Amino acid sequence: LCFPLYAASREMIKRYRPHLDKIGLTYTQYIVMMVFWEEKKQNVKQLGEKLYLDSGTLTPVLKTLEAKGYLKRYRSTEDERVLTVELTPAGAALKDEALFVPKEMAKHVALTNEEAYTLYKLLYKLIDNAPEFN
């Protein structure tokens, strides 16, 4: 089970690369931006929980996205230990440029809608039952 999951993940990310290169994002940057396109503002802890990524992985990604002008980071006024991240207008505009990505990626998935939904549910069942994710 572990090897096919690993290999499938690597293959999917590899297939994303040419599409994401067109908008200047890595896969990790893309998934971070997808969260911010849904919710414009959140703290790093919330973001890590949504993406199953630790702050050591997120920090360099957020710094890069901030340098590109897509996000801004600042300390919470209520608790300076909390780092808040917010989508900028440039980051919001990037969403329009990225709309083609899911459509292109759908061409790479040789599954019916029903199979894709079943796989989606099974993968989240694995994630939700993994103690290190909870």
C-alpha positions, 0 to 999 in steps of 0.5 A: 500500500505504501509504495503505490501511494508514494509513487502515485503522489510523486507522479501526480505532482510531476504532472502538475509541474508544467502547468504550475510553471506557467504561473510560477508556482511550485506544487506546495505553493499552489496548494497553499494558495488554494487554501487562501483563495478559499479563505483570505486570512488565517494563521500558520497553525490553521494553515498547517492543519488544513494542509497537513504540513508543519511550520518548518515546511510552511515558513519558507513557502510563505516567505517566498509567496510573500516575496512574490507579493501574493501573501502578507504575514504579520503578528497577531495584535492579540497574541504576538506568538501567532503569525497571521497570513493574508491574501493580497490583491495580487494573490487573489488575481493569481487565482484567475491565472490558475483556473486552467490547472484543475482542468488540465490535471483532470486529463491526467487522471484515468478514473471515472468520476465515481472511481475518483470520488471513491479514491478521495474518500479512501485517502481521507479515511487513511489520513483521518485515522493516522495518529500523527495527522490528528 
